[in-house]
Amino acid sequence: MIQDPHRPPVLDMTPEGDFRDAPPRRGVSWLDRALLRLGGVAVLATAVAGGLVLAALGALLLGLLIPVVIVAGLVGFASLWWRMRRAGRAGMPSFVVMRR
C-alpha cells in the first residue's frame, strides 16, 4: 500500500498500547515474490562481485609495487656497498656510532 505523502502514517494501536501487525498485503502474486527474491539475489551477487573487484585491484596494486620495492632496495644496497668500499680503501671506518 503506497502512502499519500501529504498525510501522516496511521499507527494502529491496541487499547493496551501495543502496535498491531500490518495487515497482510493483498494482490501479491507468486511472480511478485519471485521477483523480490531474484532482486535480493542480484543485490547480493553485485556486492560479492564488487568485493572481488576491490580485491583484484588491491592485488594489482601490490603486484605493481613489488618491483618498485625491489629496485629501491637494490639502489640502497648498491649505494651503501659503494660507500663502504670507498671508506675501506681510504682507511676510514665503515660505520661510525655517534654517542651523546
C-alpha positions in Angstrom: 0.0 0.0 0.0 1.5 3.3 -1.0 1.1 6.2 1.5 -0.1 9.6 0.4 2.9 11.9 1.0 0.6 14.7 2.3 -1.0 12.5 5.1 0.9 11.2 8.1 1.1 7.5 8.5 -1.5 5.8 10.6 -0.3 4.0 13.7 -2.7 1.2 14.7 -2.5 0.5 18.4 -4.4 -1.7 20.8 -6.0 -0.3 24.0 -3.1 -1.9 25.9 -0.6 0.2 24.0 0.8 -2.5 21.7 1.2 -1.9 18.0 -0.8 -4.2 15.7 0.9 -6.0 12.9 0.4 -4.7 9.4 -2.4 -6.2 7.6 -1.4 -8.9 5.0 -0.7 -7.4 1.6 -3.4 -8.0 -0.9 -2.6 -8.6 -4.6 0.9 -10.1 -4.0 1.2 -12.9 -6.5 3.8 -15.6 -6.8 5.5 -13.5 -9.5 6.0 -10.6 -7.2 7.5 -12.8 -4.5 9.8 -14.5 -7.1 10.9 -11.1 -8.5 11.6 -9.9 -5.0 13.7 -12.9 -4.2 15.5 -12.6 -7.5 16.2 -8.9 -6.8 17.7 -9.8 -3.4 19.9 -12.4 -5.0 21.0 -9.9 -7.7 21.9 -7.3 -5.0 23.9 -10.0 -3.1 25.7 -11.0 -6.3 26.5 -7.4 -7.0 28.0 -6.9 -3.6 30.1 -10.1 -3.9 31.3 -9.0 -7.4 32.2 -5.6 -6.1 34.2 -7.1 -3.3 36.1 -9.3 -5.8 36.8 -6.3 -7.9 38.3 -4.4 -4.9 40.4 -7.5 -4.0 41.6 -7.7 -7.6 42.6 -4.0 -7.6 44.5 -4.5 -4.4 46.4 -7.4 -5.8 47.1 -5.5 -8.9 48.5 -2.5 -7.0 50.6 -4.9 -4.8 51.9 -6.5 -7.9 52.9 -3.1 -9.3 54.6 -2.0 -6.1 56.7 -5.2 -5.6 59.2 -4.3 -8.5 59.4 -0.7 -7.2 60.4 -2.0 -3.7 62.9 -4.4 -5.2 64.6 -1.7 -7.3 64.6 0.8 -4.4 66.2 -1.9 -2.2 68.9 -2.7 -4.8 69.7 1.0 -5.3 70.0 1.5 -1.5 72.2 -1.7 -1.2 74.4 -0.6 -4.0 74.9 2.9 -2.5 75.8 1.5 0.9 78.1 -1.1 -0.6 79.9 1.5 -2.7 80.4 3.9 0.2 81.7 1.1 2.4 84.1 0.1 -0.3 85.4 3.6 -0.8 85.7 4.1 3.0 87.7 0.8 3.3 90.1 1.9 0.6 90.7 5.2 2.3 91.4 3.5 5.6 88.3 5.0 7.3 85.9 3.0 9.4 82.8 1.7 7.5 80.4 2.6 10.3 80.6 5.4 12.9 78.5 5.2 16.0 77.7 8.6 17.5 77.1 8.7 21.3 75.6 11.6 23.1 
